[in-house]
Amino acid sequence: MCQIYFQVVVVEFFASDSESEGNPVTSDVCLSKWIIGYDPETNEGETWWPPKAALVSRYLAKNKEVDRFTWKKEKIRIIRWCGKFPN
């Protein structure tokens, strides 16, 4: 039996308003395949993010693919790349 592995990443999200510009406001986890435009020198980039954050844990468990029609891009800073887990 072949197992598929996926990597989880701890990220900080940045505020979209000018009041807290450039400052992370919250953190969460996402799949590495959701991350786009990552700069390893600054640890910043963007991630695709589902419209309902409450579903993220379910999507992680199912190794869900990005839905570019309903998900939005969010600016992030990567805190930690975590191990690979079997699906």
HTML snippet that shows the backbone in 3Dmol.js (N, CA, C, O; Angstrom):
<script src="https://3Dmol.org/build/3Dmol-min.js"></script>
<div id="view" style="width:600px;height:400px;position:relative"></div>
<script>
const pdb = `
ATOM      1  N   MET A   1       0.838  -1.180   0.000  1.00  0.00           N
ATOM      2  CA  MET A   1       0.000   0.000   0.000  1.00  0.00           C
ATOM      3  C   MET A   1       0.884   1.243   0.000  1.00  0.00           C
ATOM      4  O   MET A   1       1.826   1.337   0.787  1.00  0.00           O
ATOM      5  N   CYS A   2       0.590   2.179  -0.861  1.00  0.00           N
ATOM      6  CA  CYS A   2       1.362   3.414  -0.982  1.00  0.00           C
ATOM      7  C   CYS A   2       0.713   4.506  -0.142  1.00  0.00           C
ATOM      8  O   CYS A   2      -0.485   4.759  -0.264  1.00  0.00           O
ATOM      9  N   GLN A   3       1.505   5.152   0.713  1.00  0.00           N
ATOM     10  CA  GLN A   3       0.982   6.252   1.511  1.00  0.00           C
ATOM     11  C   GLN A   3       1.379   7.577   0.883  1.00  0.00           C
ATOM     12  O   GLN A   3       2.483   7.725   0.357  1.00  0.00           O
ATOM     13  N   ILE A   4       0.469   8.536   0.943  1.00  0.00           N
ATOM     14  CA  ILE A   4       0.746   9.889   0.477  1.00  0.00           C
ATOM     15  C   ILE A   4       0.996  10.750   1.703  1.00  0.00           C
ATOM     16  O   ILE A   4       0.233  10.702   2.667  1.00  0.00           O
ATOM     17  N   TYR A   5       2.060  11.535   1.668  1.00  0.00           N
ATOM     18  CA  TYR A   5       2.406  12.387   2.795  1.00  0.00           C
ATOM     19  C   TYR A   5       2.137  13.845   2.446  1.00  0.00           C
ATOM     20  O   TYR A   5       2.253  14.253   1.291  1.00  0.00           O
ATOM     21  N   PHE A   6       1.775  14.621   3.460  1.00  0.00           N
ATOM     22  CA  PHE A   6       1.582  16.046   3.269  1.00  0.00           C
ATOM     23  C   PHE A   6       2.294  16.800   4.385  1.00  0.00           C
ATOM     24  O   PHE A   6       2.482  16.275   5.483  1.00  0.00           O
ATOM     25  N   GLN A   7       2.688  18.041   4.091  1.00  0.00           N
ATOM     26  CA  GLN A   7       3.444  18.839   5.043  1.00  0.00           C
ATOM     27  C   GLN A   7       2.581  19.989   5.562  1.00  0.00           C
ATOM     28  O   GLN A   7       1.911  20.683   4.797  1.00  0.00           O
ATOM     29  N   VAL A   8       2.615  20.168   6.872  1.00  0.00           N
ATOM     30  CA  VAL A   8       1.865  21.235   7.532  1.00  0.00           C
ATOM     31  C   VAL A   8       2.823  22.372   7.860  1.00  0.00           C
ATOM     32  O   VAL A   8       3.975  22.138   8.228  1.00  0.00           O
ATOM     33  N   VAL A   9       2.339  23.608   7.725  1.00  0.00           N
ATOM     34  CA  VAL A   9       3.154  24.789   7.953  1.00  0.00           C
ATOM     35  C   VAL A   9       2.434  25.705   8.935  1.00  0.00           C
ATOM     36  O   VAL A   9       1.236  25.950   8.794  1.00  0.00           O
ATOM     37  N   VAL A  10       3.164  26.212   9.934  1.00  0.00           N
ATOM     38  CA  VAL A  10       2.608  27.202  10.861  1.00  0.00           C
ATOM     39  C   VAL A  10       2.877  28.580  10.269  1.00  0.00           C
ATOM     40  O   VAL A  10       4.017  28.913   9.945  1.00  0.00           O
ATOM     41  N   VAL A  11       1.818  29.380  10.130  1.00  0.00           N
ATOM     42  CA  VAL A  11       1.943  30.695   9.498  1.00  0.00           C
ATOM     43  C   VAL A  11       1.304  31.778  10.355  1.00  0.00           C
ATOM     44  O   VAL A  11       0.409  31.510  11.157  1.00  0.00           O
ATOM     45  N   GLU A  12       1.779  33.006  10.171  1.00  0.00           N
ATOM     46  CA  GLU A  12       1.146  34.195  10.749  1.00  0.00           C
ATOM     47  C   GLU A  12       0.517  34.971   9.606  1.00  0.00           C
ATOM     48  O   GLU A  12       1.111  35.112   8.538  1.00  0.00           O
ATOM     49  N   PHE A  13      -0.676  35.467   9.834  1.00  0.00           N
ATOM     50  CA  PHE A  13      -1.366  36.288   8.844  1.00  0.00           C
ATOM     51  C   PHE A  13      -1.150  37.760   9.159  1.00  0.00           C
ATOM     52  O   PHE A  13      -1.002  38.137  10.321  1.00  0.00           O
ATOM     53  N   PHE A  14      -1.132  38.584   8.131  1.00  0.00           N
ATOM     54  CA  PHE A  14      -0.980  40.024   8.294  1.00  0.00           C
ATOM     55  C   PHE A  14      -2.335  40.706   8.155  1.00  0.00           C
ATOM     56  O   PHE A  14      -3.209  40.238   7.425  1.00  0.00           O
ATOM     57  N   ALA A  15      -2.495  41.819   8.866  1.00  0.00           N
ATOM     58  CA  ALA A  15      -3.725  42.599   8.769  1.00  0.00           C
ATOM     59  C   ALA A  15      -3.812  43.244   7.400  1.00  0.00           C
ATOM     60  O   ALA A  15      -2.795  43.596   6.803  1.00  0.00           O
ATOM     61  N   SER A  16      -5.018  43.395   6.909  1.00  0.00           N
ATOM     62  CA  SER A  16      -5.195  44.028   5.606  1.00  0.00           C
ATOM     63  C   SER A  16      -5.431  45.533   5.733  1.00  0.00           C
ATOM     64  O   SER A  16      -5.381  46.252   4.736  1.00  0.00           O
ATOM     65  N   ASP A  17      -5.687  46.010   6.945  1.00  0.00           N
ATOM     66  CA  ASP A  17      -5.920  47.455   7.093  1.00  0.00           C
ATOM     67  C   ASP A  17      -4.617  48.187   7.376  1.00  0.00           C
ATOM     68  O   ASP A  17      -3.631  47.573   7.784  1.00  0.00           O
ATOM     69  N   SER A  18      -4.610  49.478   7.165  1.00  0.00           N
ATOM     70  CA  SER A  18      -3.387  50.266   7.307  1.00  0.00           C
ATOM     71  C   SER A  18      -2.984  50.469   8.774  1.00  0.00           C
ATOM     72  O   SER A  18      -1.834  50.804   9.058  1.00  0.00           O
ATOM     73  N   GLU A  19      -3.920  50.271   9.698  1.00  0.00           N
ATOM     74  CA  GLU A  19      -3.634  50.477  11.123  1.00  0.00           C
ATOM     75  C   GLU A  19      -2.529  49.561  11.628  1.00  0.00           C
ATOM     76  O   GLU A  19      -1.658  49.999  12.378  1.00  0.00           O
ATOM     77  N   SER A  20      -2.555  48.307  11.230  1.00  0.00           N
ATOM     78  CA  SER A  20      -1.547  47.358  11.692  1.00  0.00           C
ATOM     79  C   SER A  20      -0.713  46.847  10.530  1.00  0.00           C
ATOM     80  O   SER A  20      -0.317  45.682  10.502  1.00  0.00           O
ATOM     81  N   GLU A  21      -0.454  47.710   9.588  1.00  0.00           N
ATOM     82  CA  GLU A  21       0.279  47.351   8.376  1.00  0.00           C
ATOM     83  C   GLU A  21       1.637  46.736   8.690  1.00  0.00           C
ATOM     84  O   GLU A  21       2.431  47.302   9.442  1.00  0.00           O
ATOM     85  N   GLY A  22       1.889  45.575   8.105  1.00  0.00           N
ATOM     86  CA  GLY A  22       3.170  44.913   8.281  1.00  0.00           C
ATOM     87  C   GLY A  22       3.301  44.106   9.555  1.00  0.00           C
ATOM     88  O   GLY A  22       4.328  43.461   9.765  1.00  0.00           O
ATOM     89  N   ASN A  23       2.297  44.121  10.407  1.00  0.00           N
ATOM     90  CA  ASN A  23       2.355  43.379  11.663  1.00  0.00           C
ATOM     91  C   ASN A  23       1.439  42.161  11.595  1.00  0.00           C
ATOM     92  O   ASN A  23       0.264  42.292  11.251  1.00  0.00           O
ATOM     93  N   PRO A  24       1.960  40.976  11.918  1.00  0.00           N
ATOM     94  CA  PRO A  24       1.098  39.795  11.921  1.00  0.00           C
ATOM     95  C   PRO A  24       0.032  39.930  13.001  1.00  0.00           C
ATOM     96  O   PRO A  24       0.289  40.478  14.073  1.00  0.00           O
ATOM     97  N   VAL A  25      -1.165  39.427  12.712  1.00  0.00           N
ATOM     98  CA  VAL A  25      -2.260  39.579  13.663  1.00  0.00           C
ATOM     99  C   VAL A  25      -2.792  38.267  14.211  1.00  0.00           C
ATOM    100  O   VAL A  25      -3.394  38.248  15.284  1.00  0.00           O
ATOM    101  N   THR A  26      -2.583  37.180  13.501  1.00  0.00           N
ATOM    102  CA  THR A  26      -3.068  35.892  13.974  1.00  0.00           C
ATOM    103  C   THR A  26      -2.232  34.786  13.339  1.00  0.00           C
ATOM    104  O   THR A  26      -1.547  35.011  12.341  1.00  0.00           O
ATOM    105  N   SER A  27      -2.293  33.608  13.914  1.00  0.00           N
ATOM    106  CA  SER A  27      -1.539  32.491  13.346  1.00  0.00           C
ATOM    107  C   SER A  27      -2.446  31.276  13.194  1.00  0.00           C
ATOM    108  O   SER A  27      -3.482  31.168  13.851  1.00  0.00           O
ATOM    109  N   ASP A  28      -2.038  30.368  12.318  1.00  0.00           N
ATOM    110  CA  ASP A  28      -2.804  29.155  12.056  1.00  0.00           C
ATOM    111  C   ASP A  28      -1.881  28.173  11.344  1.00  0.00           C
ATOM    112  O   ASP A  28      -0.691  28.444  11.185  1.00  0.00           O
ATOM    113  N   VAL A  29      -2.411  27.056  10.923  1.00  0.00           N
ATOM    114  CA  VAL A  29      -1.642  26.084  10.151  1.00  0.00           C
ATOM    115  C   VAL A  29      -2.282  25.913   8.784  1.00  0.00           C
ATOM    116  O   VAL A  29      -3.491  26.083   8.626  1.00  0.00           O
ATOM    117  N   CYS A  30      -1.464  25.576   7.805  1.00  0.00           N
ATOM    118  CA  CYS A  30      -1.972  25.302   6.460  1.00  0.00           C
ATOM    119  C   CYS A  30      -1.115  24.215   5.834  1.00  0.00           C
ATOM    120  O   CYS A  30      -0.085  23.829   6.386  1.00  0.00           O
ATOM    121  N   LEU A  31      -1.539  23.734   4.696  1.00  0.00           N
ATOM    122  CA  LEU A  31      -0.750  22.757   3.953  1.00  0.00           C
ATOM    123  C   LEU A  31       0.293  23.491   3.118  1.00  0.00           C
ATOM    124  O   LEU A  31       0.036  24.584   2.613  1.00  0.00           O
ATOM    125  N   SER A  32       1.464  22.891   2.976  1.00  0.00           N
ATOM    126  CA  SER A  32       2.527  23.535   2.202  1.00  0.00           C
ATOM    127  C   SER A  32       2.103  23.767   0.755  1.00  0.00           C
ATOM    128  O   SER A  32       2.557  24.725   0.130  1.00  0.00           O
ATOM    129  N   LYS A  33       1.247  22.915   0.216  1.00  0.00           N
ATOM    130  CA  LYS A  33       0.827  23.079  -1.179  1.00  0.00           C
ATOM    131  C   LYS A  33      -0.132  24.253  -1.363  1.00  0.00           C
ATOM    132  O   LYS A  33      -0.420  24.625  -2.501  1.00  0.00           O
ATOM    133  N   TRP A  34      -0.632  24.844  -0.287  1.00  0.00           N
ATOM    134  CA  TRP A  34      -1.478  26.031  -0.387  1.00  0.00           C
ATOM    135  C   TRP A  34      -0.639  27.312  -0.518  1.00  0.00           C
ATOM    136  O   TRP A  34      -1.164  28.356  -0.904  1.00  0.00           O
ATOM    137  N   ILE A  35       0.661  27.234  -0.199  1.00  0.00           N
ATOM    138  CA  ILE A  35       1.523  28.419  -0.177  1.00  0.00           C
ATOM    139  C   ILE A  35       1.996  28.753  -1.587  1.00  0.00           C
ATOM    140  O   ILE A  35       2.378  27.876  -2.361  1.00  0.00           O
ATOM    141  N   ILE A  36       1.959  30.047  -1.895  1.00  0.00           N
ATOM    142  CA  ILE A  36       2.412  30.540  -3.201  1.00  0.00           C
ATOM    143  C   ILE A  36       3.310  31.750  -2.972  1.00  0.00           C
ATOM    144  O   ILE A  36       3.146  32.470  -1.987  1.00  0.00           O
ATOM    145  N   GLY A  37       4.238  31.970  -3.859  1.00  0.00           N
ATOM    146  CA  GLY A  37       5.076  33.161  -3.796  1.00  0.00           C
ATOM    147  C   GLY A  37       5.910  33.278  -2.532  1.00  0.00           C
ATOM    148  O   GLY A  37       6.051  34.370  -1.983  1.00  0.00           O
ATOM    149  N   TYR A  38       6.459  32.176  -2.068  1.00  0.00           N
ATOM    150  CA  TYR A  38       7.241  32.162  -0.823  1.00  0.00           C
ATOM    151  C   TYR A  38       8.665  32.661  -1.073  1.00  0.00           C
ATOM    152  O   TYR A  38       9.334  32.209  -2.002  1.00  0.00           O
ATOM    153  N   ASP A  39       9.124  33.602  -0.230  1.00  0.00           N
ATOM    154  CA  ASP A  39      10.492  34.125  -0.293  1.00  0.00           C
ATOM    155  C   ASP A  39      11.260  33.582   0.914  1.00  0.00           C
ATOM    156  O   ASP A  39      10.998  34.015   2.036  1.00  0.00           O
ATOM    157  N   PRO A  40      12.197  32.650   0.725  1.00  0.00           N
ATOM    158  CA  PRO A  40      12.907  32.041   1.862  1.00  0.00           C
ATOM    159  C   PRO A  40      13.795  33.027   2.636  1.00  0.00           C
ATOM    160  O   PRO A  40      14.133  32.768   3.791  1.00  0.00           O
ATOM    161  N   GLU A  41      14.169  34.128   2.028  1.00  0.00           N
ATOM    162  CA  GLU A  41      14.995  35.112   2.740  1.00  0.00           C
ATOM    163  C   GLU A  41      14.203  35.874   3.795  1.00  0.00           C
ATOM    164  O   GLU A  41      14.733  36.196   4.858  1.00  0.00           O
ATOM    165  N   THR A  42      12.945  36.161   3.507  1.00  0.00           N
ATOM    166  CA  THR A  42      12.112  36.909   4.457  1.00  0.00           C
ATOM    167  C   THR A  42      11.107  36.024   5.180  1.00  0.00           C
ATOM    168  O   THR A  42      10.474  36.461   6.141  1.00  0.00           O
ATOM    169  N   ASN A  43      10.958  34.787   4.726  1.00  0.00           N
ATOM    170  CA  ASN A  43       9.937  33.859   5.240  1.00  0.00           C
ATOM    171  C   ASN A  43       8.523  34.382   5.015  1.00  0.00           C
ATOM    172  O   ASN A  43       7.600  33.998   5.734  1.00  0.00           O
ATOM    173  N   GLU A  44       8.346  35.244   4.035  1.00  0.00           N
ATOM    174  CA  GLU A  44       7.022  35.787   3.739  1.00  0.00           C
ATOM    175  C   GLU A  44       6.545  35.324   2.382  1.00  0.00           C
ATOM    176  O   GLU A  44       7.336  34.939   1.521  1.00  0.00           O
ATOM    177  N   GLY A  45       5.255  35.367   2.208  1.00  0.00           N
ATOM    178  CA  GLY A  45       4.649  34.961   0.952  1.00  0.00           C
ATOM    179  C   GLY A  45       3.149  35.099   1.036  1.00  0.00           C
ATOM    180  O   GLY A  45       2.629  35.943   1.766  1.00  0.00           O
ATOM    181  N   GLU A  46       2.457  34.263   0.285  1.00  0.00           N
ATOM    182  CA  GLU A  46       0.999  34.241   0.305  1.00  0.00           C
ATOM    183  C   GLU A  46       0.542  32.789   0.397  1.00  0.00           C
ATOM    184  O   GLU A  46       1.272  31.861   0.050  1.00  0.00           O
ATOM    185  N   THR A  47      -0.673  32.625   0.870  1.00  0.00           N
ATOM    186  CA  THR A  47      -1.283  31.306   0.884  1.00  0.00           C
ATOM    187  C   THR A  47      -2.709  31.416   0.400  1.00  0.00           C
ATOM    188  O   THR A  47      -3.373  32.433   0.604  1.00  0.00           O
ATOM    189  N   TRP A  48      -3.175  30.363  -0.241  1.00  0.00           N
ATOM    190  CA  TRP A  48      -4.598  30.266  -0.521  1.00  0.00           C
ATOM    191  C   TRP A  48      -5.280  29.923   0.797  1.00  0.00           C
ATOM    192  O   TRP A  48      -4.767  29.110   1.565  1.00  0.00           O
ATOM    193  N   TRP A  49      -6.425  30.530   1.066  1.00  0.00           N
ATOM    194  CA  TRP A  49      -7.112  30.317   2.335  1.00  0.00           C
ATOM    195  C   TRP A  49      -8.599  30.131   2.093  1.00  0.00           C
ATOM    196  O   TRP A  49      -9.211  30.914   1.367  1.00  0.00           O
ATOM    197  N   PRO A  50      -9.194  29.091   2.700  1.00  0.00           N
ATOM    198  CA  PRO A  50     -10.620  28.829   2.482  1.00  0.00           C
ATOM    199  C   PRO A  50     -11.495  29.953   3.040  1.00  0.00           C
ATOM    200  O   PRO A  50     -11.088  30.654   3.965  1.00  0.00           O
ATOM    201  N   PRO A  51     -12.695  30.124   2.478  1.00  0.00           N
ATOM    202  CA  PRO A  51     -13.579  31.195   2.934  1.00  0.00           C
ATOM    203  C   PRO A  51     -14.063  31.019   4.375  1.00  0.00           C
ATOM    204  O   PRO A  51     -14.396  31.998   5.043  1.00  0.00           O
ATOM    205  N   LYS A  52     -14.100  29.786   4.846  1.00  0.00           N
ATOM    206  CA  LYS A  52     -14.509  29.514   6.235  1.00  0.00           C
ATOM    207  C   LYS A  52     -13.329  28.903   6.966  1.00  0.00           C
ATOM    208  O   LYS A  52     -13.003  27.733   6.770  1.00  0.00           O
ATOM    209  N   ALA A  53     -12.690  29.701   7.808  1.00  0.00           N
ATOM    210  CA  ALA A  53     -11.499  29.243   8.533  1.00  0.00           C
ATOM    211  C   ALA A  53     -11.812  28.056   9.447  1.00  0.00           C
ATOM    212  O   ALA A  53     -10.922  27.271   9.771  1.00  0.00           O
ATOM    213  N   ALA A  54     -13.058  27.928   9.856  1.00  0.00           N
ATOM    214  CA  ALA A  54     -13.452  26.816  10.729  1.00  0.00           C
ATOM    215  C   ALA A  54     -13.278  25.463  10.042  1.00  0.00           C
ATOM    216  O   ALA A  54     -13.213  24.434  10.715  1.00  0.00           O
ATOM    217  N   LEU A  55     -13.202  25.453   8.716  1.00  0.00           N
ATOM    218  CA  LEU A  55     -13.057  24.204   7.978  1.00  0.00           C
ATOM    219  C   LEU A  55     -11.607  23.795   7.757  1.00  0.00           C
ATOM    220  O   LEU A  55     -11.351  22.722   7.210  1.00  0.00           O
ATOM    221  N   VAL A  56     -10.660  24.616   8.166  1.00  0.00           N
ATOM    222  CA  VAL A  56      -9.252  24.350   7.889  1.00  0.00           C
ATOM    223  C   VAL A  56      -8.805  23.009   8.446  1.00  0.00           C
ATOM    224  O   VAL A  56      -8.122  22.261   7.747  1.00  0.00           O
ATOM    225  N   SER A  57      -9.166  22.682   9.672  1.00  0.00           N
ATOM    226  CA  SER A  57      -8.720  21.408  10.249  1.00  0.00           C
ATOM    227  C   SER A  57      -9.259  20.218   9.451  1.00  0.00           C
ATOM    228  O   SER A  57      -8.558  19.221   9.278  1.00  0.00           O
ATOM    229  N   ARG A  58     -10.484  20.315   8.970  1.00  0.00           N
ATOM    230  CA  ARG A  58     -11.058  19.246   8.134  1.00  0.00           C
ATOM    231  C   ARG A  58     -10.288  19.149   6.813  1.00  0.00           C
ATOM    232  O   ARG A  58      -9.995  18.053   6.336  1.00  0.00           O
ATOM    233  N   TYR A  59      -9.967  20.304   6.232  1.00  0.00           N
ATOM    234  CA  TYR A  59      -9.237  20.324   4.964  1.00  0.00           C
ATOM    235  C   TYR A  59      -7.820  19.780   5.128  1.00  0.00           C
ATOM    236  O   TYR A  59      -7.294  19.119   4.232  1.00  0.00           O
ATOM    237  N   LEU A  60      -7.208  20.061   6.272  1.00  0.00           N
ATOM    238  CA  LEU A  60      -5.877  19.513   6.538  1.00  0.00           C
ATOM    239  C   LEU A  60      -5.934  17.990   6.601  1.00  0.00           C
ATOM    240  O   LEU A  60      -5.105  17.305   6.001  1.00  0.00           O
ATOM    241  N   ALA A  61      -6.903  17.472   7.321  1.00  0.00           N
ATOM    242  CA  ALA A  61      -7.034  16.026   7.486  1.00  0.00           C
ATOM    243  C   ALA A  61      -7.295  15.320   6.152  1.00  0.00           C
ATOM    244  O   ALA A  61      -6.881  14.178   5.956  1.00  0.00           O
ATOM    245  N   LYS A  62      -7.980  16.005   5.245  1.00  0.00           N
ATOM    246  CA  LYS A  62      -8.303  15.414   3.942  1.00  0.00           C
ATOM    247  C   LYS A  62      -7.275  15.755   2.868  1.00  0.00           C
ATOM    248  O   LYS A  62      -7.409  15.329   1.721  1.00  0.00           O
ATOM    249  N   ASN A  63      -6.236  16.532   3.241  1.00  0.00           N
ATOM    250  CA  ASN A  63      -5.199  16.938   2.279  1.00  0.00           C
ATOM    251  C   ASN A  63      -5.845  17.614   1.066  1.00  0.00           C
ATOM    252  O   ASN A  63      -5.525  17.303  -0.081  1.00  0.00           O
ATOM    253  N   LYS A  64      -6.755  18.538   1.344  1.00  0.00           N
ATOM    254  CA  LYS A  64      -7.590  19.168   0.313  1.00  0.00           C
ATOM    255  C   LYS A  64      -6.788  20.028  -0.657  1.00  0.00           C
ATOM    256  O   LYS A  64      -5.846  20.724  -0.276  1.00  0.00           O
ATOM    257  N   GLU A  65      -7.192  19.957  -1.918  1.00  0.00           N
ATOM    258  CA  GLU A  65      -6.616  20.808  -2.952  1.00  0.00           C
ATOM    259  C   GLU A  65      -7.226  22.215  -2.858  1.00  0.00           C
ATOM    260  O   GLU A  65      -8.329  22.390  -2.339  1.00  0.00           O
ATOM    261  N   VAL A  66      -6.504  23.193  -3.358  1.00  0.00           N
ATOM    262  CA  VAL A  66      -6.963  24.582  -3.375  1.00  0.00           C
ATOM    263  C   VAL A  66      -8.128  24.734  -4.352  1.00  0.00           C
ATOM    264  O   VAL A  66      -8.121  24.162  -5.442  1.00  0.00           O
ATOM    265  N   ASP A  67      -9.122  25.511  -3.944  1.00  0.00           N
ATOM    266  CA  ASP A  67     -10.222  25.880  -4.841  1.00  0.00           C
ATOM    267  C   ASP A  67     -10.026  27.355  -5.184  1.00  0.00           C
ATOM    268  O   ASP A  67     -10.430  28.229  -4.417  1.00  0.00           O
ATOM    269  N   ARG A  68      -9.422  27.630  -6.308  1.00  0.00           N
ATOM    270  CA  ARG A  68      -9.062  29.003  -6.686  1.00  0.00           C
ATOM    271  C   ARG A  68     -10.269  29.873  -6.980  1.00  0.00           C
ATOM    272  O   ARG A  68     -10.132  31.091  -7.097  1.00  0.00           O
ATOM    273  N   PHE A  69     -11.432  29.286  -7.100  1.00  0.00           N
ATOM    274  CA  PHE A  69     -12.639  30.066  -7.365  1.00  0.00           C
ATOM    275  C   PHE A  69     -13.266  30.607  -6.087  1.00  0.00           C
ATOM    276  O   PHE A  69     -13.890  31.668  -6.104  1.00  0.00           O
ATOM    277  N   THR A  70     -13.103  29.883  -4.974  1.00  0.00           N
ATOM    278  CA  THR A  70     -13.748  30.329  -3.729  1.00  0.00           C
ATOM    279  C   THR A  70     -12.748  30.727  -2.645  1.00  0.00           C
ATOM    280  O   THR A  70     -13.113  31.439  -1.710  1.00  0.00           O
ATOM    281  N   TRP A  71     -11.501  30.286  -2.750  1.00  0.00           N
ATOM    282  CA  TRP A  71     -10.502  30.637  -1.745  1.00  0.00           C
ATOM    283  C   TRP A  71      -9.852  31.958  -2.102  1.00  0.00           C
ATOM    284  O   TRP A  71      -9.769  32.327  -3.274  1.00  0.00           O
ATOM    285  N   LYS A  72      -9.385  32.678  -1.065  1.00  0.00           N
ATOM    286  CA  LYS A  72      -8.709  33.948  -1.309  1.00  0.00           C
ATOM    287  C   LYS A  72      -7.228  33.832  -0.962  1.00  0.00           C
ATOM    288  O   LYS A  72      -6.812  32.915  -0.254  1.00  0.00           O
ATOM    289  N   LYS A  73      -6.450  34.769  -1.469  1.00  0.00           N
ATOM    290  CA  LYS A  73      -5.026  34.818  -1.145  1.00  0.00           C
ATOM    291  C   LYS A  73      -4.839  35.695   0.084  1.00  0.00           C
ATOM    292  O   LYS A  73      -5.446  36.759   0.201  1.00  0.00           O
ATOM    293  N   GLU A  74      -3.985  35.230   1.004  1.00  0.00           N
ATOM    294  CA  GLU A  74      -3.674  35.975   2.219  1.00  0.00           C
ATOM    295  C   GLU A  74      -2.165  36.130   2.348  1.00  0.00           C
ATOM    296  O   GLU A  74      -1.416  35.201   2.045  1.00  0.00           O
ATOM    297  N   LYS A  75      -1.718  37.292   2.793  1.00  0.00           N
ATOM    298  CA  LYS A  75      -0.296  37.539   3.024  1.00  0.00           C
ATOM    299  C   LYS A  75       0.107  36.879   4.337  1.00  0.00           C
ATOM    300  O   LYS A  75      -0.585  37.016   5.346  1.00  0.00           O
ATOM    301  N   ILE A  76       1.246  36.152   4.318  1.00  0.00           N
ATOM    302  CA  ILE A  76       1.664  35.403   5.505  1.00  0.00           C
ATOM    303  C   ILE A  76       3.171  35.529   5.760  1.00  0.00           C
ATOM    304  O   ILE A  76       3.940  35.944   4.894  1.00  0.00           O
ATOM    305  N   ARG A  77       3.554  35.159   6.970  1.00  0.00           N
ATOM    306  CA  ARG A  77       4.951  34.913   7.330  1.00  0.00           C
ATOM    307  C   ARG A  77       4.997  33.482   7.848  1.00  0.00           C
ATOM    308  O   ARG A  77       4.187  33.094   8.689  1.00  0.00           O
ATOM    309  N   ILE A  78       5.935  32.707   7.350  1.00  0.00           N
ATOM    310  CA  ILE A  78       6.053  31.312   7.774  1.00  0.00           C
ATOM    311  C   ILE A  78       6.855  31.235   9.064  1.00  0.00           C
ATOM    312  O   ILE A  78       7.970  31.750   9.149  1.00  0.00           O
ATOM    313  N   ILE A  79       6.279  30.592  10.056  1.00  0.00           N
ATOM    314  CA  ILE A  79       6.908  30.431  11.365  1.00  0.00           C
ATOM    315  C   ILE A  79       7.696  29.129  11.426  1.00  0.00           C
ATOM    316  O   ILE A  79       8.837  29.101  11.888  1.00  0.00           O
ATOM    317  N   ARG A  80       7.071  28.049  10.954  1.00  0.00           N
ATOM    318  CA  ARG A  80       7.739  26.741  11.035  1.00  0.00           C
ATOM    319  C   ARG A  80       7.172  25.784   9.999  1.00  0.00           C
ATOM    320  O   ARG A  80       5.961  25.692   9.797  1.00  0.00           O
ATOM    321  N   TRP A  81       8.086  25.075   9.350  1.00  0.00           N
ATOM    322  CA  TRP A  81       7.715  23.965   8.473  1.00  0.00           C
ATOM    323  C   TRP A  81       7.688  22.722   9.360  1.00  0.00           C
ATOM    324  O   TRP A  81       8.709  22.362   9.946  1.00  0.00           O
ATOM    325  N   CYS A  82       6.561  22.078   9.464  1.00  0.00           N
ATOM    326  CA  CYS A  82       6.432  20.887  10.313  1.00  0.00           C
ATOM    327  C   CYS A  82       6.643  19.628   9.480  1.00  0.00           C
ATOM    328  O   CYS A  82       6.729  19.688   8.253  1.00  0.00           O
ATOM    329  N   GLY A  83       6.725  18.508  10.150  1.00  0.00           N
ATOM    330  CA  GLY A  83       7.006  17.241   9.492  1.00  0.00           C
ATOM    331  C   GLY A  83       5.944  16.837   8.495  1.00  0.00           C
ATOM    332  O   GLY A  83       4.876  17.443   8.406  1.00  0.00           O
ATOM    333  N   LYS A  84       6.266  15.803   7.752  1.00  0.00           N
ATOM    334  CA  LYS A  84       5.323  15.240   6.803  1.00  0.00           C
ATOM    335  C   LYS A  84       4.523  14.156   7.491  1.00  0.00           C
ATOM    336  O   LYS A  84       5.061  13.348   8.247  1.00  0.00           O
ATOM    337  N   PHE A  85       3.214  14.152   7.213  1.00  0.00           N
ATOM    338  CA  PHE A  85       2.298  13.219   7.862  1.00  0.00           C
ATOM    339  C   PHE A  85       1.605  12.365   6.824  1.00  0.00           C
ATOM    340  O   PHE A  85       1.289  12.851   5.738  1.00  0.00           O
ATOM    341  N   PRO A  86       1.359  11.087   7.138  1.00  0.00           N
ATOM    342  CA  PRO A  86       0.642  10.242   6.174  1.00  0.00           C
ATOM    343  C   PRO A  86      -0.809  10.690   6.054  1.00  0.00           C
ATOM    344  O   PRO A  86      -1.422  11.128   7.027  1.00  0.00           O
ATOM    345  N   ASN A  87      -1.340  10.574   4.853  1.00  0.00           N
ATOM    346  CA  ASN A  87      -2.723  10.937   4.599  1.00  0.00           C
ATOM    347  C   ASN A  87      -3.599   9.724   4.813  1.00  0.00           C
ATOM    348  O   ASN A  87      -4.817   9.806   4.652  1.00  0.00           O
TER     349      ASN A  87
END
`;
const viewer = $3Dmol.createViewer("view");
viewer.addModel(pdb, "pdb");
viewer.setStyle({}, {cartoon: {color: "spectrum"}});
viewer.zoomTo();
viewer.render();
</script>
